[in-house]
Amino acid sequence: MIDGILQADLDAPRKQRHTVTRIFHRLVEEHGANVSYPMVRRYVADRKPQIAVEAGKAPIEAFVPQTHPPGTEAEVDFGDEAVRLAGEMVTCYLFSFRLSYSGKAVHRVFASAGQEAFFEGHVHALRTLGGVPRGRVRYDNLKAAVAQVLGLSRARVETDRWIAFRSHFGIEASTAAQAATAPTRKAVSRVRSATSAATTSPRCQRSPRWRS
């Protein structure tokens, strides 16, 4: 009964198509069905897209599974978060370093979004995880490491400090925005002398690379 209604609705004008409430009332009033409204709602939610696909009026959903060998890839995000401190809402910046295979993540919150914080987040994550991924580290947002975005190509010129930093640790960086337009910088923070020290400090010695 419900399938027939949904199939007929495919060719009906939009304003004449059945709502879940209308279907429920028809089942009860015309067929004496002993069903609840939530039951009808769940059934319609499941079957409506299926019937549209079967009739060739909706695309078939497909999924491409992703595989990540252990210790090979990671994802980094560095974005702003609103938090309440001492009763006031303030903007902080959350650095997140997540291993793609295990999902294990390391987070650190900073007061600024500058290179110093960006580098310190990496050092903390690599020391906590015990090594550097053998493959790519994908970045959702590399604003803190980009000196310039070139015209329509959107090619990125990395800062000298970032190039030195990732070369020191052996990080193979790639960005999610390399094939798309990147957002503009929301904030530019002070980069102090401690930034250059991030690659030379004794506590930032080159991390071992994970082996399979």
N, C-alpha and C positions, 0 to 999 in steps of 0.2 A: 504493500500500500504506500508506504513512505517513498520507496524507490520510484514508484510510478509517478508520484507527485513531483519528485525532484527531476525526473527525466522530462516531464512535461514543462517544467519551469525553464528548461534550457532554451526553449523556443518562444517562451512567453515574454511580453514586454516587461521591462524591469519593475514597473509599478504594480504589475499583476502577479508577480511571483509570490509564492507562499513564504511567510515568516514561520519561525518555529512555533510561535503561539498559534497561528492559524492551522498549522498541521496538527498540533495537539488537539485543538477543539474539533477538527474534522474527525480525528480518530475516535474521540469520545462520543461526539454527538451523532455521527453518521454510521459508525461501526461498533459502538458500544465497547470500545477497547478499554481494558483495565490496565492503563499505563500511567506513569507519572510524567510530569513535565520535564524534570531533569533527565529521565531516561530517553525521552524523545530528543531533547537538545543534544545529548551526547551522540546519539545515533546519527542525527542530521550532520553534526560537525564532522563525524568520521566518513559518512557515505557521500556527502555532497561533492567534495573534491574528487573522490574516486569515480563517481558517475560522470563528472565532467571530463575526466581523462578517458574513460571508456567510450565516451561519445566523440572523442577527438576535439573537444572544445577547451582543453586546458593542457599545458605542457606536463610531461612526465617528470617528476622530481628525481634527480640523480645526484649521487654523492660520490666524490672521489676520495677514497681513504688516504690518509697521510701516514707515512711510516718514517720513524726517526730512530736510527741506530743509537744505542747507548753512548753517551759522552760525545756525540757528534755535533749537535746543534743546540742553540739557545735563542731566546727572545728577550729583548730589552725594551722597556717602555719608561719614559720619564715625563710625567705630566703633573698638572696642578690638581690639588684636592683641597676642598674646603673643610676645615676642622674647627672645633670649638675649643679655645684655650682661654682659661681664666674667665669664662663666661662670654667671650667674644669670638665671632666667626673670623678666622684668618685664613689666608691662602698659603698652603705649604706645597712642597713638590715631592712626589713619591717616585723613587727609583726602584724599578722592579727588574730582576734578572731571573729568568725562568728557563730551566732545562726542558727541552722539547720532549725527550723520551720519558723521563720519570715525572715531569710536572713539578719537581721540587723547585721552590722559588725562594729568593732572598730579597728582602725589601729594606729600604732605608729612607727616612723622611728628612728633607732639607728645608731650610728657610729661603733658599734661592734656587734658581734654575741655571746657574752659571756653570762654566767648565769645571771649576774646582769641585762643585758638588757632583757633577757628572762623572768625573774621574774617581772621586772618593767612593761613589756608589759601586763602580766597577771593582776597585781594590777590595772593598768590603765583601762583595759577592764572590770574587775569585778566591779570596782567603778562606771564606766560609765553606765554599764548595770543594776547595782543595785542588783546583786546576782550571785549565782553559779548554773549552770545547775544541775538538780536533777539526770541526768543519766550520760552517757559517754561524755568525751571530747576527740575527735579524733585528733591525731597529725600526720601531714604529715611528719614532721621532728622533731625528738626529740634529735638531736645531742647535743644540749646544756645541756641536762639533763642526758646523758648516759656516764658512766665512762668506760665501756668496752663492747665489742661485743664478745660473746663466740663462737669461732670456726665455724664449719659447721652448727650448730644449729641456729646461728645468734641470740641467746637469748641475751637480753640486761640487763646489770647490771646498775641500776640507781644510780646516785650520792646521797650521804646522804643528801645534801642540797635540792635536788629536792624532795626526799621522804618527808622530813620535811615540805617543802613548800606546796606540794599538800595535805599532811595530814592536815596541818593547815587550808587550805581553803575547804577541803572536796572534792577535785577534783578526779574523777574517770577517770584515763587516759588510753587511748588505742592508739595504733599506726597503721597506714596504712601499715607499713613495718613489722609488726609482722609475717606475713605469706610470706614475700618476703625478698630479700636481700636488705639491707639498703645501701645508698651511703656512701662513706667514708667522714670524716670531711674535709671540705674545709679550715676552719680557726679555730684556737684555740686562744681565747682572754683571757686577764688577768681577773681573778675573784678577786675582791677586797673585803675588809671587809664589804662593803655595801651590799654584797650578803646575808650574814647571817642576816643582819638587816632587810631584806625585809619581814621576817615573824614576826618581833617583833616591828617594827615601829608603832607609834600611827596611822599613816595614812593607815596602812595595817591591820586594825582589821578584824577579820573574817567576811566575807560577808554573808548575809542571803541567805538561799537556797530558790529558787522559789517554790511556791506551785501552784498546779493546781486549 
